[in-house]
């Protein structure tokens, strides 16, 4: 089959099933020897516990493909229980990865023995239908003759939004972007405002003025201009977590991310690095219409606090928040204090609607 003959969507679903307590009890000789009364007592307590704390549905996942011209774009989705095509009752959260690592090693990472690191799983638990994608040239998505810059990322998101609408029946969604993904998310929100309900910009940069990270990155500007790919090995992935403030993340996280990412190769597109080094600003705050949350790690060197506050002050929307997370560096989603990001994001995305903007009730005519 030629690439052009493949269907727009391909999918499969997985679910984790935990054996019931009663099955465990029945399989134990010691319990069998102690008599039926213990089983009945256990069943009674289990029934009471179930009535008080309803069990969570197993997390369900599915893969999809979108197309942008000849480029195939990989999408991944997680939800609580299976979702019928064309219908979703949960609010949708779409996650945009950064410049160096693809979607699932960023947002669905497993670090055995070190706690929860899947942002996707946490927000499924919080009640969201969670999506992510690999931008052009990253992960499972197609490479191309381009360099996967911010403008390309906007077009990727436009293609992905069509799949989201087709599969969920919803035309708008919450959008989270991290680092280079925040630039893509912000630019998409400007280009296609009707698609974005609420916008979260994490590890974001606006003009780049005063950024220690971007000053260092600009030393390789000539290479970014002449090459579509840059080296990205295990040490480069480790540096994401150590370049600003060592100790703000567990070293096991960098190793797990590198293990998951390097199977796609030891290079990454140069587009967002070139954009951040030479083409900022790329997001006009005065053209954003969605509510905005800006999240900055205390030690993040990608942007100064002053630069981000100037962006924040320029936003025309009154529904806006600026949060500094203490003890965090560039990777707020995978840092030691990531639970603060979960809390901050959840509160922002679950913000109740304004009651003063509801239409006035009709008069009786009397």
Buried (B, 14 or more C-beta within 10 A) or exposed (E): EEEEEEEEBEBEEEEEEEEEEEEEBEEEEEBEEEEEEBBEEBEEEBEEEEEEEEEEEEBBBBBBBBBBEEBBBBBBBBBBEEBEEEEBEBBBBBBBBBBBBBBBBBBBBBBEEEEBBBBBBBBBBBBBBBBBBBBBBBBBBBBBEBBBBBBBBBBBBBBBBEBBBBBBEBEBBBBBBBBBBBBBBBBBBBBBBEBBBBBBBBBBBBBBBEBBBBEEBBEBEEEBEEBBBBEBEBEBBBEBBBBBBEEBBBEBBBBBBBBBBBEBEEBBBBBBBBBBBEBBBBBEBEBBBBBBBBBBBBBBBBBBEEBBBBBBEEBEEEBBBBBEBEBBBBBBBBBBBBEBBBEBBBEBBEEEEEEEEEEEEEEEEE
